[in-house]
Amino acid sequence: MIRRFVRGRRFDVLDTETIRGANTLGSADRTRPVHYRTAAVGGVNVFYREAGPDSGPVVILLHGFPSSSRMFRDLIPRLSDAYRVIAPNYPAFGHSAGRPAS
């Protein structure tokens, strides 16, 4: 875990070592359910996957191009015992709606 400060606010960032270690966590066999939800953001319905305790530290997984949150389908359950994991799809990717035509 890497601790960063931006404008006086603390952010804990998972490093690649932590993510690789998710497969060896003792909790890897005790996964929490993954929830599939949407949220209206700026007039666009954005799909996201969410798992883990509400009180846990939040980890946001952002996918690359061209992809979707599905790329994290195996990682989310493994991290969900210790972290609240959120993996959104960008607008027009995966199950998220595209921006309306202007």
N, C-alpha and C positions, 0 to 999 in steps of 0.2 A: 504494500500500500504506500502510495506516495502522497504526501500532504503538500498542498499548494495553497497560496494565499493570493487572492485577487481583490484589489481594492479593500483590503482589510477583512475580507470574508474567507473562511477556511473551506477548502474543498479537498476531500480525500479521493484520490484517483487510483483505480486499480491498475497495477502494472502487469506486464505480460507474464511475469513469474506467478502472480496471484491467480491469473486466469488459467494458466496451464495447470496450476495446482488444484483447480476445482475438481478435476477428475479423481484426485486422490483424497479429497476431503472425506472424513468419516460420515458426513451427512449426505454424500452423493447418492446413497441408497434410500435416504429418507427425504424425498422431494415433496414440495408443496405443489398444489395445483396451479396451473397457468391459466389466467383469465384473459379473455379476448374482448377488448372494449373499443369504443370509439369516443372521440371528444370533438366538439366543434371548436376549431381554432381559426380565427380570422375568416369565418364563413365557409371553411372547408372541413368536412368530416375526416378526421385523422384516426386511423386504426392503430392500436397499440396492444402489446402483450405485457401483462403485469403479473408478478408473483412475489411471494415473500411477505413477511410481517410488516404491518403499517408502521411499527415503531423502529424497524431496522434502518441502518444507513442506506441511502438511496444510491443505486447504480443505474445510470442511463446508458443503454447500449445503442449506438447509432450505426446504422448500416452504411455500406459504401454504394457506389454506382456501378452497374445497375443491379440492384438487389432489393431485399426487404428484410423485415425483422425475422423472417423465417430462417435466415442464416444462423440465428442464435437459438433455434428450437432445442438443441441439446444442452447448451450452456445455461439457459435461464433456469431450468429446474435444479441444476446442480448448485447454482449460486443462491437459490431462493430460501435456503434454510438459514443463511446468515445475513442476507441482504434483501431489501425491497428492490426488485429488478423491474425496470420499465424499458421496453424496446419499441419505440414508435416507428411507423412507416412514414417516410416523407410524402407530401402530397403527390398524387399520381403514381405512387409506387405501392406494390402489394395490394392490400385491401383499402387503402386510403383513396378518397375521391380526389379528382383533379380540380384545379382552380376553374371557376366558371369563366366562360368566354366574356371578354369585355365588350 
